[in-house]
Amino acid sequence: MPAPLAYSLIATDLDGTLLRGDDTFSDRSHAALARAAEAGARHLVVTGRPAPRVRPLLAELGSTGLAVCGQGAQVYDAGTDRLLWSVTLDRELAETALGKIEAEVGEVFAAVDQDGVDGLTLIEPGYLMPHPTLPAVRVDRREELWRAPISKVLLRHPGLTDDELAATARGAIGSLATVTRSGPGTVELQPCGITKATGLALAAEHLGLGPDRTIAFGDMPNDIPMFDWAAHGVAMANAHPELKAVADEITLSNEDDGVAAVLERLFPTPGPAPEPRSAREYPAAPRNLSVPKPRSEPQPRPAC
């Protein structure tokens, strides 16, 4: 009888985690995920990217299952190319939030991800895409950002760091929206209380799985709620210090296949059966083993 899996669900961020800097997956990552799948584990992409920007990456992974997109605001089914669940950010609240932030820090440059499987990324004048490979449509005026339902707002400031902008935004807008940092040059406003843990919990429930058998991989502060929800959180070597501080484990960088390195340990390739040994050849079991304390399961939709 095969040994029970240590983890039945593998939740991975994309940018800075499973993806390399050139937006590709390594052969080693493909092989490690395939081995985990052969062993019976499920893989969920949990990303800040909206569903339309995730679709081609899921195809490259050969995934026809679920993915959590838009910082947890979307649960996407790749097999049917539809959203099983989505939450939009109220556009009037978003516009009000931007005004409050600009009252504190001066002009910011904004972009939005539209809701839906074919939603566009719209950017106003002055906004520079942090990922130049991602498609975006430039509009002439900020008012045009609000012409269709949106899942989130992306912000950049010409002088402040991401951490400074996020801290100021959080203080300025209160409960109007959730503020998070998902990568270099990426401060985001999303619906209040929505985090990656929200979407992950919903997708896991759909699969009949829970947090106690989930391992999560990430690199930025937006992954903290996901780490809190999962049984085991693994930060990349290139991760933000705030995520490293709450991680259970730190692996290699995304460029060095850090996700694969952990999965290879958890789901090793079967080898030939070892020669039987006598009982006296086995080392004595260690005493006073340290057992990790179980995590409490947080509410998937905390207050902002």
The 8 nearest C-alpha neighbors of each residue, nearest first, counted from 0:
[[1, 2, 3, 4, 38, 39, 269, 272],
 [2, 0, 3, 4, 38, 39, 269, 5],
 [1, 3, 4, 0, 5, 38, 266, 39],
 [4, 2, 1, 5, 6, 0, 7, 38],
 [5, 3, 6, 7, 2, 40, 38, 39],
 [4, 6, 3, 7, 212, 265, 213, 2],
 [7, 5, 212, 4, 213, 8, 214, 40],
 [6, 8, 40, 212, 41, 4, 213, 9],
 [7, 9, 213, 41, 40, 6, 42, 212],
 [8, 10, 42, 214, 213, 215, 41, 43],
 [11, 9, 215, 43, 44, 42, 214, 45],
 [12, 10, 216, 44, 45, 215, 13, 43],
 [11, 13, 45, 46, 217, 16, 44, 216],
 [12, 14, 17, 18, 16, 46, 15, 11],
 [15, 13, 18, 16, 12, 17, 19, 22],
 [14, 16, 253, 18, 218, 13, 17, 19],
 [17, 15, 253, 13, 14, 18, 217, 12],
 [18, 16, 13, 253, 12, 258, 15, 14],
 [19, 17, 13, 14, 24, 22, 23, 16],
 [20, 18, 254, 21, 22, 23, 253, 24],
 [19, 21, 22, 18, 15, 254, 23, 14],
 [20, 22, 19, 23, 18, 24, 132, 254],
 [23, 21, 19, 20, 18, 24, 14, 132],
 [24, 22, 19, 18, 21, 25, 20, 56],
 [23, 25, 18, 19, 28, 26, 17, 29],
 [24, 26, 28, 27, 29, 23, 256, 19],
 [27, 25, 29, 28, 30, 24, 31, 256],
 [26, 28, 30, 25, 29, 31, 259, 256],
 [29, 27, 259, 31, 25, 30, 26, 32],
 [28, 30, 26, 32, 27, 31, 33, 25],
 [31, 29, 33, 27, 28, 32, 34, 26],
 [32, 30, 28, 34, 259, 33, 29, 263],
 [31, 33, 35, 29, 34, 30, 28, 36],
 [34, 32, 30, 36, 31, 35, 29, 37],
 [33, 35, 37, 31, 36, 32, 30, 38],
 [36, 34, 38, 32, 37, 33, 40, 266],
 [35, 37, 40, 39, 33, 38, 34, 41],
 [38, 36, 34, 39, 35, 33, 40, 32],
 [37, 39, 35, 36, 40, 34, 266, 4],
 [38, 40, 36, 37, 35, 41, 7, 4],
 [41, 39, 7, 36, 35, 8, 38, 42],
 [40, 42, 8, 7, 9, 36, 39, 43],
 [43, 41, 9, 8, 10, 40, 44, 36],
 [44, 42, 10, 66, 9, 45, 11, 65],
 [43, 45, 66, 11, 10, 12, 67, 46],
 [46, 44, 67, 12, 11, 68, 43, 66],
 [47, 45, 12, 68, 48, 70, 13, 67],
 [46, 48, 70, 69, 68, 49, 181, 45],
 [47, 49, 69, 46, 68, 52, 53, 50],
 [50, 48, 69, 68, 52, 51, 47, 53],
 [49, 51, 53, 52, 68, 116, 54, 75],
 [52, 50, 116, 54, 53, 49, 117, 118],
 [53, 51, 50, 49, 54, 48, 55, 133],
 [54, 52, 50, 56, 51, 55, 57, 48],
 [53, 55, 57, 51, 56, 52, 50, 58],
 [56, 54, 58, 57, 53, 59, 52, 51],
 [57, 55, 59, 58, 53, 54, 60, 52],
 [58, 56, 60, 62, 54, 59, 55, 61],
 [57, 59, 61, 55, 56, 60, 62, 54],
 [60, 58, 56, 57, 61, 55, 62, 24],
 [61, 59, 57, 58, 62, 56, 29, 24],
 [60, 62, 58, 59, 57, 63, 56, 64],
 [63, 61, 57, 60, 64, 58, 77, 59],
 [62, 64, 78, 77, 61, 65, 76, 57],
 [65, 63, 77, 62, 76, 78, 66, 43],
 [64, 66, 76, 75, 77, 43, 74, 67],
 [67, 65, 44, 75, 43, 74, 45, 68],
 [66, 68, 45, 74, 198, 71, 73, 44],
 [69, 67, 73, 46, 49, 71, 50, 70],
 [68, 70, 49, 47, 48, 72, 71, 73],
 [71, 69, 47, 195, 68, 194, 72, 46],
 [70, 72, 195, 198, 194, 69, 73, 68],
 [71, 73, 86, 69, 85, 70, 193, 198],
 [74, 72, 85, 68, 71, 84, 69, 67],
 [75, 73, 67, 84, 83, 82, 66, 198],
 [74, 76, 82, 66, 65, 83, 81, 73],
 [77, 75, 65, 78, 81, 80, 64, 79],
 [78, 76, 63, 80, 64, 79, 65, 75],
 [77, 79, 63, 76, 80, 64, 65, 62],
 [78, 80, 77, 81, 76, 63, 82, 64],
 [81, 79, 77, 76, 78, 82, 75, 116],
 [80, 82, 76, 79, 75, 83, 116, 77],
 [81, 83, 75, 84, 74, 76, 85, 73],
 [82, 84, 74, 75, 81, 76, 85, 73],
 [85, 83, 74, 82, 73, 86, 75, 72],
 [84, 86, 73, 72, 74, 82, 87, 83],
 [85, 87, 72, 150, 73, 88, 84, 190],
 [88, 86, 150, 149, 89, 148, 190, 85],
 [87, 89, 190, 150, 149, 151, 90, 189],
 [88, 90, 92, 91, 93, 87, 190, 149],
 [91, 89, 93, 92, 88, 145, 94, 149],
 [90, 92, 94, 93, 89, 95, 145, 96],
 [93, 91, 95, 89, 90, 94, 96, 175],
 [92, 94, 90, 96, 91, 95, 89, 97],
 [93, 95, 91, 97, 96, 92, 90, 98],
 [94, 96, 92, 98, 93, 97, 91, 99],
 [97, 95, 93, 99, 98, 94, 172, 92],
 [98, 96, 100, 94, 95, 99, 101, 93],
 [97, 99, 95, 101, 96, 100, 102, 94],
 [100, 98, 102, 96, 97, 101, 171, 172],
 [99, 101, 97, 103, 102, 98, 168, 171],
 [102, 100, 105, 104, 98, 103, 106, 99],
 [101, 103, 99, 100, 105, 104, 98, 106],
 [104, 102, 101, 100, 105, 99, 171, 167],
 [105, 103, 101, 102, 100, 106, 107, 167],
 [106, 104, 101, 102, 103, 107, 100, 156],
 [105, 107, 101, 104, 108, 156, 102, 157],
 [108, 106, 156, 155, 101, 109, 105, 154],
 [109, 107, 126, 155, 154, 125, 156, 123],
 [110, 108, 154, 153, 123, 126, 122, 107],
 [109, 111, 122, 153, 121, 152, 123, 154],
 [112, 110, 152, 121, 120, 151, 153, 113],
 [113, 111, 120, 149, 151, 150, 119, 114],
 [112, 114, 149, 118, 119, 150, 148, 120],
 [113, 115, 149, 150, 118, 148, 112, 87],
 [116, 114, 118, 117, 113, 82, 50, 51],
 [115, 117, 51, 50, 118, 81, 82, 114],
 [118, 116, 115, 51, 119, 114, 50, 113],
 [117, 119, 113, 115, 114, 116, 51, 112],
 [120, 118, 113, 112, 121, 117, 135, 136],
 [119, 121, 112, 135, 111, 136, 113, 122],
 [120, 122, 136, 111, 110, 135, 137, 119],
 [123, 121, 110, 137, 126, 138, 136, 109],
 [122, 124, 138, 141, 137, 126, 109, 110],
 [125, 123, 126, 139, 122, 138, 137, 140],
 [124, 126, 108, 123, 127, 109, 122, 107],
 [125, 127, 108, 124, 123, 122, 109, 128],
 [128, 126, 129, 125, 122, 155, 131, 108],
 [127, 129, 130, 131, 126, 133, 135, 122],
 [130, 128, 184, 131, 127, 183, 185, 182],
 [131, 129, 128, 132, 133, 127, 134, 184],
 [130, 132, 133, 128, 129, 134, 127, 135],
 [133, 131, 130, 134, 22, 128, 129, 21],
 [132, 134, 131, 130, 135, 52, 128, 129],
 [135, 133, 132, 136, 120, 131, 119, 52],
 [136, 134, 120, 121, 137, 133, 122, 119],
 [135, 137, 121, 122, 120, 138, 134, 119],
 [136, 138, 122, 121, 123, 135, 139, 124],
 [139, 137, 123, 140, 122, 143, 136, 121],
 [138, 140, 123, 124, 137, 141, 143, 142],
 [141, 139, 142, 143, 138, 123, 124, 144],
 [140, 142, 143, 144, 123, 139, 138, 145],
 [143, 141, 140, 144, 145, 146, 139, 138],
 [142, 144, 141, 145, 146, 140, 138, 139],
 [145, 143, 142, 141, 146, 121, 111, 110],
 [144, 146, 143, 147, 142, 90, 148, 149],
 [145, 147, 143, 144, 148, 142, 149, 90],
 [146, 148, 145, 149, 113, 144, 114, 90],
 [149, 147, 114, 113, 87, 150, 145, 146],
 [150, 148, 113, 114, 87, 112, 151, 88],
 [149, 151, 87, 114, 88, 112, 113, 189],
 [152, 150, 189, 188, 112, 149, 111, 88],
 [151, 153, 111, 188, 187, 110, 154, 189],
 [154, 152, 187, 110, 109, 186, 111, 185],
 [155, 153, 109, 186, 108, 187, 185, 152],
 [154, 156, 108, 107, 184, 109, 157, 186],
 [155, 157, 107, 158, 159, 108, 154, 164],
 [158, 156, 159, 155, 107, 108, 106, 160],
 [157, 159, 156, 160, 155, 164, 104, 107],
 [160, 158, 156, 163, 164, 157, 161, 162],
 [159, 161, 163, 162, 164, 158, 156, 184],
 [160, 162, 164, 163, 165, 184, 186, 159],
 [161, 163, 165, 160, 164, 166, 180, 159],
 [164, 162, 160, 166, 161, 165, 159, 167],
 [163, 165, 161, 167, 166, 162, 159, 168],
 [166, 164, 168, 162, 167, 163, 161, 169],
 [167, 165, 169, 163, 168, 164, 162, 170],
 [168, 166, 164, 170, 169, 165, 171, 163],
 [169, 167, 171, 165, 170, 100, 166, 164],
 [170, 168, 166, 167, 171, 172, 178, 173],
 [169, 171, 167, 168, 173, 172, 166, 165],
 [170, 172, 168, 169, 100, 99, 173, 167],
 [173, 171, 96, 175, 169, 170, 168, 174],
 [172, 174, 175, 170, 169, 171, 303, 176],
 [173, 175, 303, 176, 172, 191, 177, 302],
 [176, 174, 172, 173, 92, 191, 96, 177],
 [177, 175, 191, 190, 174, 189, 188, 178],
 [176, 178, 191, 189, 303, 188, 190, 192],
 [179, 177, 188, 187, 169, 176, 165, 189],
 [178, 180, 187, 221, 186, 181, 177, 188],
 [181, 179, 186, 221, 185, 220, 182, 187],
 [180, 182, 221, 219, 185, 179, 186, 220],
 [181, 183, 185, 180, 184, 219, 186, 14],
 [182, 184, 185, 129, 181, 161, 180, 186],
 [185, 183, 129, 182, 161, 155, 186, 154],
 [184, 186, 182, 183, 181, 180, 187, 153],
 [187, 185, 180, 154, 153, 179, 165, 161],
 [186, 188, 153, 179, 152, 178, 154, 180],
 [187, 189, 178, 152, 177, 151, 176, 153],
 [188, 190, 151, 177, 176, 88, 191, 187],
 [191, 189, 88, 176, 193, 177, 192, 87],
 [192, 190, 176, 177, 303, 193, 189, 175],
 [191, 193, 300, 301, 302, 303, 177, 190],
 [192, 194, 190, 191, 300, 197, 71, 72],
 [195, 193, 71, 196, 197, 70, 192, 224],
 [194, 196, 71, 70, 197, 198, 225, 199],
 [195, 197, 225, 199, 194, 224, 299, 198],
 [198, 196, 299, 194, 195, 200, 199, 71],
 [197, 199, 71, 201, 200, 195, 196, 67],
 [200, 198, 196, 202, 201, 197, 203, 195],
 [199, 201, 203, 197, 198, 202, 196, 204],
 [202, 200, 204, 198, 199, 203, 205, 197],
 [201, 203, 205, 199, 204, 200, 198, 206],
 [204, 202, 208, 206, 200, 205, 201, 199],
 [205, 203, 207, 201, 206, 202, 208, 200],
 [204, 206, 202, 203, 207, 201, 208, 200],
 [207, 205, 203, 204, 208, 202, 209, 201],
 [206, 208, 204, 205, 203, 209, 202, 201],
 [209, 207, 203, 206, 204, 210, 8, 212],
 [208, 210, 211, 203, 212, 204, 213, 207],
 [209, 211, 229, 213, 212, 230, 228, 208],
 [210, 212, 230, 209, 213, 229, 6, 231],
 [213, 211, 6, 7, 210, 230, 8, 209],
 [214, 212, 8, 210, 229, 6, 230, 211],
 [213, 215, 231, 9, 229, 232, 230, 10],
 [216, 214, 10, 232, 11, 9, 233, 226],
 [215, 217, 233, 11, 234, 232, 12, 10],
 [218, 216, 12, 234, 16, 222, 219, 235],
 [217, 219, 238, 235, 234, 15, 239, 16],
 [218, 220, 239, 221, 181, 222, 238, 242],
 [221, 219, 222, 223, 242, 180, 241, 181],
 [220, 222, 219, 181, 223, 179, 180, 224],
 [223, 221, 220, 225, 219, 224, 217, 226],
 [222, 224, 226, 225, 220, 221, 242, 227],
 [225, 223, 227, 196, 226, 222, 228, 195],
 [224, 226, 196, 228, 222, 223, 227, 195],
 [227, 225, 232, 223, 229, 228, 224, 215],
 [228, 226, 224, 225, 229, 223, 297, 296],
 [227, 229, 225, 226, 296, 210, 297, 196],
 [230, 228, 210, 213, 226, 231, 227, 214],
 [229, 231, 211, 213, 210, 214, 212, 228],
 [232, 230, 214, 229, 247, 215, 233, 213],
 [231, 233, 226, 215, 246, 247, 214, 216],
 [234, 232, 248, 216, 249, 246, 247, 215],
 [235, 233, 249, 217, 218, 243, 246, 216],
 [234, 236, 238, 252, 250, 237, 218, 249],
 [237, 235, 252, 251, 238, 250, 249, 234],
 [236, 238, 235, 252, 218, 239, 253, 15],
 [239, 237, 218, 235, 236, 219, 234, 240],
 [238, 240, 219, 241, 242, 218, 243, 220],
 [241, 239, 243, 242, 244, 238, 219, 220],
 [242, 240, 244, 239, 243, 220, 245, 219],
 [243, 241, 244, 240, 220, 245, 239, 219],
 [242, 244, 240, 246, 245, 241, 234, 238],
 [243, 245, 241, 242, 246, 240, 247, 239],
 [246, 244, 242, 243, 247, 241, 223, 226],
 [247, 245, 243, 232, 248, 233, 244, 234],
 [248, 246, 232, 233, 231, 245, 249, 234],
 [247, 249, 233, 246, 234, 250, 232, 231],
 [250, 248, 234, 233, 235, 236, 246, 243],
 [249, 251, 235, 257, 236, 234, 248, 252],
 [252, 250, 257, 236, 235, 255, 256, 253],
 [251, 253, 236, 235, 255, 257, 237, 254],
 [252, 254, 16, 256, 255, 257, 15, 19],
 [253, 255, 19, 252, 256, 20, 257, 18],
 [256, 254, 252, 253, 257, 251, 260, 19],
 [257, 255, 253, 259, 258, 254, 260, 252],
 [256, 258, 251, 260, 252, 250, 259, 253],
 [259, 257, 260, 261, 256, 262, 17, 216],
 [258, 260, 262, 28, 256, 31, 261, 257],
 [259, 261, 257, 263, 258, 262, 256, 264],
 [262, 260, 264, 259, 263, 258, 265, 257],
 [263, 261, 265, 259, 264, 260, 266, 31],
 [264, 262, 267, 266, 260, 261, 265, 259],
 [263, 265, 261, 262, 267, 266, 260, 259],
 [264, 266, 262, 263, 267, 261, 5, 35],
 [265, 267, 263, 262, 264, 35, 34, 268],
 [268, 266, 263, 264, 265, 269, 34, 262],
 [267, 269, 270, 266, 34, 263, 264, 31],
 [270, 268, 267, 271, 272, 266, 34, 38],
 [269, 271, 268, 272, 273, 267, 266, 274],
 [272, 270, 273, 269, 274, 268, 275, 267],
 [271, 273, 270, 274, 269, 275, 276, 268],
 [274, 272, 275, 271, 270, 276, 269, 277],
 [273, 275, 276, 272, 271, 277, 280, 270],
 [276, 274, 273, 277, 272, 278, 280, 281],
 [277, 275, 280, 274, 278, 281, 279, 273],
 [276, 278, 279, 280, 275, 281, 274, 282],
 [277, 279, 280, 281, 276, 282, 275, 283],
 [278, 280, 281, 277, 282, 276, 283, 275],
 [281, 279, 278, 277, 276, 282, 283, 275],
 [280, 282, 279, 278, 283, 277, 276, 284],
 [283, 281, 284, 280, 279, 285, 278, 277],
 [282, 284, 285, 281, 279, 286, 280, 278],
 [285, 283, 282, 286, 281, 288, 287, 279],
 [286, 284, 283, 288, 287, 282, 289, 281],
 [285, 287, 288, 284, 283, 289, 290, 282],
 [286, 288, 289, 285, 290, 284, 291, 283],
 [289, 287, 286, 290, 285, 284, 291, 292],
 [288, 290, 287, 291, 286, 292, 285, 293],
 [289, 291, 288, 292, 293, 287, 286, 294],
 [292, 290, 293, 289, 294, 288, 247, 230],
 [291, 293, 290, 294, 289, 295, 230, 231],
 [294, 292, 291, 295, 230, 211, 290, 296],
 [295, 293, 296, 292, 230, 227, 228, 229],
 [294, 296, 297, 293, 228, 227, 292, 230],
 [295, 297, 228, 294, 298, 210, 227, 229],
 [298, 296, 299, 295, 228, 227, 301, 300],
 [297, 299, 300, 301, 296, 197, 228, 196],
 [300, 298, 197, 196, 297, 301, 200, 194],
 [299, 301, 192, 298, 197, 193, 302, 194],
 [302, 300, 192, 298, 299, 303, 193, 297],
 [301, 303, 192, 300, 191, 174, 177, 193],
 [302, 192, 177, 174, 191, 301, 176, 173]]
